[in-house]
Amino acid sequence: MPVPVVLVTAAAEGFRPNMITIAWTGIVNSEPPMVYVSIRPSRHTYELVRRSGEYVINVPSVDQVRQTDYCGVVSGRDVDKFKETGLTPVPAAHVKAPLIKEFPVNLECRVVETVKLPTHDVFIGEVLAVHFNEEVLNENGRVDVDKVRPYAFCMQEYRTVVEQIGGYGFSKGVEHK
């Protein structure tokens, strides 16, 4: 069922920076904050993450769905995905992998553990920094999901994340502002 869609960027010595579309990603720990990405060993970006021990999770808006899809169907071995998509790599503060300027949210991660599974390896990364484009922040400086406009992958389709149906604790009368 629905899973988030992100572009993971990676860089390693001797390779140009690359990005890969990932739908198997998420949060795995709170303190310290940790996330994961699951990548097939046959993918070009896998080798960059394996060698460098770093990656950036870049969360796209629906405005970047074409570029994100494209990065999942061509290989960085053959194509310079930044050049072909027109997306802008920006230096990160803590890792060598670039941020994607046009994406509303970027998470810099350092691999702390790799879990080998039958078809994919899971790279668990500690989040070293989170960057938000100013346009997606509300008047209190908090992320406004309606401004980010993330989307999900579900049964070979991209689907928007649209309607709020509740908030954490709403069943017990807790309100969030």
Secondary structure by P-SEA (a helix, b strand, c coil): cbbbbbbbbbcccccccbbbbbccccccccccbbbbbbbbcccaaaaaaaaacbbbbbbbcccaaaaaaaaaccccccccccccccbbbbbbccccccccccccbbbbbbbcbbbbcccbbbbbbcccccccccccccccccccccccbbbbbcccbbbbbcccccccccccccccc
